Amino acid sequence: MINSTLSVNNLSIQIKERTIFQHASFTITSGEAVLLSGPNGIGKSSLLKSIMRLETENKVIKGSIEYSGFGNILALDNSKIQKLRSSIAYVQQKDEFAEMGNVQVRDILSDSREAFSGRSLTNAEVNDLIDEWIPRRRDNARVFDAKSKPAKFSGGEQRLLSVLSVVATRSTADLMIIDEPLNNLDFVNARNISNVINKVLRDHQKTSLLMISHCRIFPFITREIKLTNNGVVEIPEHYVCHSCFGDHDENGFYE
C-alpha cells in the first residue's frame, strides 16, 4: 500500500491452548498517530511485542506483519530482527531499572542512541538532550541528569526515563510503538510525556505512531482502532482528547 509504514494482516496469537485474538488486520500509513484500544487482557501488549518479535516462546503467531524496508517481520532471521528492533522507537509497558544497581542515565540514553545511529553520547550531550526534552523543576533543577541512577528513581521517574530514552534518542525513526506511556506518572510528568511524543510527530511528520493508552489526554492522535477477540475494529468517531490534565495550546502542547 502506498505510504504504508506498518501493515498487520490476519494476525492471530495463541498462548498454550488459548487463542487470545484472531483475524487482526490494520494498516498504519506514514505520519499517522494511531491509538490501539481494547479491554484489559485482550492482547494489545502481545500484539506490540509480536511486531518487535519479543517474547515469542510458547506462542503460536499466524498471519503477517509487514514493515517498510523489512518485509514480513515474522519471517526475519535473527540478524535482521536485531536491525528491526534498532530501527523502531519502542517503549514497553514495564520499566526495568529497579535491578540496575550503579547504571546511570547516561548509560541508558547513550546505549539507545548508539543502537539506533551507531554513535554514543557523552555526559554533556545527555544533559543537553534532557534539557531539550524535559522542563526543569521550579527550582531550576533537572528531574534527573546524566549521572543519576535509575535504580533509585520513583516509579514515575522511571517511566519518564523509559519514554525519553527511546523517543528522544530515536526521534527520526519511521515508527514509534509505545505501550501505556503514562503508568505511574503524576500530573506534571504526564503532560511532559505528551509533549515529548508530540514534539517528535511535529518535527518529523513522516513518523508514524502506534500507542496503547487508557488515558486520553493526547491531542496528536489522528485515529483509533480497537482490538477484539475476533479482529480489529476501526472507530469511526473522531478521537476526543480529554482535558483532565488541563488544556493544550493550538499545537497540541501542554504548558
N, C-alpha and C positions, 0 to 999 in steps of 0.2 A: 504494500500500500504506500502511496506517495507520502513522504514526510513522516512515515511511521517510525517511532523510536522503539516501541515495545508492542508485541502482539502475542497475546495468550490465546491458544486455540484448543478448545475441547479438553481442558485440563481437568484431571481428577487425581485426588490424593487419597490413598488408603494406608492406614496405620494398623498393622496386625490384621485383624478381621474386620475393621471398621472403615467404611468409606466416609470421610469427613465432608467432602463435597465432590461433585462431578459436573461435567459439561460446562466448565467455566471458560468463557471466551470474552475478550475485550481487547481493544487497541488504544494505545496512547500515542498521540501524534506530537510532533516537535512543538515545544512551548506550552503544552497543556499542563495544568496543575490539577491532578485528579485525587479526590478523596475516596478511599475504599472503606465503606461502612458495612455493617452487618452485626448480628448478635454475638456476644461472647461465646467462644468455643466453636464458632463456625469454620475456623481455619484461615482467618485473614493473615496471621503471622506466618503460618505454614506456607501460604501462597508466596509471601515475600521471600521467605527462606528458599523456596524452590527456585525462584528467579535467580538467587545468588548461589544456588547449588550447595546449600548448607543443611546440615542435619538430615541427610538423605537415608541414613541407615534405618532399617525396619520400615521404610516407606516404599509404597509402590506408586510411582508417579507416571501417569499416562497423558498423552496429548503432546503439545509442543509449545515452546516459549521462544519466540523469535525476537532477537535483539539486534539492532542496527550494527553492522560490522562484524557480528559473530555468528549469525545464523541461528540454528536451533540450540539453545542453551543446554537442553537435556542430552544432546549428542556430543558435547565437547569433551576432549580428553583433559587430563589433569593440568597440563601446562597452560592450555587455553582457559581453563576455569580460573586459574590464578590471575591471568591477564584480565579476564572479565571482572573479577572482584575488584581489581585495582582501578578499573576504569569507571566504576559506579560509586556515587556518594551514598553509601548505605549506612543508616543508623538503626541498629537493632533495638528491640524493646528493653532489654535488660542491660544495665550498666555493670561493668566487670572490673571495677577499680579497687574494690574492698581488700583484695588479697595481694595488691601490687607492691606493698612494702615501701621501698625508697624510690620507686619510679616517679619521675617528675612530669609536670605538664609538658615541658619541652619535649620529653621523650615521646609522649602520645601524639602531639601535633606534628613533630618532625617526622616520625615514622609514617604517619598517614600521608603527608606531603611527598615523602620520598617514594612510597609505593605508587603514588599517582603520577608524579612527574620526574622521579629519578633524582631529586635534589632535596637534601635535608635542610633544616633550619637552625640558625644559631639562637642563643637565648634572647639576644636583642631583637631578632626577627620575629620570634614567638611573641614577645611582649608587644611589638608593633602590631602584629596580627590581632592580638587580644584587644588592643586599644581601638583598632579599626572596626571591630565587630561587636564588642560588648561595652556598653557605657560604664563609666566608673561609678562608684558609690558616692553618696553625698559628701563624704569626707575626702573625695578625690582618690581613694584607694581602689585598686583593681579588685574585682571579685576573686581572681586568682592570677598568679603570674607564672613565668616560665619555670621557676624553681619550686612552686607549690607541689605538694604531694597529694595526688587524688585519693589515696587510701584514707586520708584524714578528712576528706570532704563530707559535707552533709549530702543527703540523697539528692536534693535539688541542685547542689553544685556539681555533683557527678553527672547529673542529667544534662546540665548546661554544657559541661565539658564534652560529653559524648556527641552532642549535636555540633558544637563548634569544631571539634577535632576532625570531623568528617566534612561538614558543609563548607567551612571556611578554607580548608586546605584543598578542596576539590571543587571549587566554585565554578570551574569551566567544564565539569562533567556533563555529558549529554543527558544523564538520568540521575535523579535523586530518588532514593527509596527510604522512607522514614516511618518507623513504627512507634506510634504513641510518643511524640516528642515532648509532651508536657507532663509526663509522670514525675511526681514528687516536687513539682515546681511551684513557687509562690507567685503571687500576682505580678511582681516586677519581672521576674525571670521568664515567666510565660510570655509576657509581651516582648521581652528581648528575643526569645526564640522565634516568635512570629516575624519579628523584624529581620532576623538573620536569614530566614528562608526567603522572605520577600525581597531582600537585597539581592540574593543570587538570581531570583527569577527576573528581577528588573534589570540587572546588569548583564544577564546572559539570556536573552529572550528565546533562544532555541533550546534551553534546558527544560527537560520535562520532569514532572514530579508525580510520584505515586506515594500516597501517605495514608496511614491509619491514624485516626484520632477520634475520640469520643467527645472532645471539646471542640466547639465550632466557633472559634474566635479568629479564624484565618481568612482575611479579606481577599487573598490571592487565589483561592480555589475557583477553578473555572468549570468543574464538572464533578458529579458524584455518581459512583457506581456501588451497588450493594451485592455482597456475596451471600448466596443462599446455598442450601444443600444441593440444589439442582441447577446451579449456574449463576451467572452474573446478570443482574437487572440494572438497566440504565434508569437513573432517577430523572424523570422529565422536568421536575420543578427546578428553578434556578436556585443554586446554593445560597443560603441566607447566613451571613456572618452575625453571630450573636454579640451583643455589646456588654456581656457580663464582666469583661476586663477593661471596660472603657471604650471610648471612640477612637478610631484611627483617622488619619488625615486622608486627603484625596488620592494619595499614592499608596495607601494601604499600610502606612507605618504608624505605630503607637509611640507616643512621647515617652 
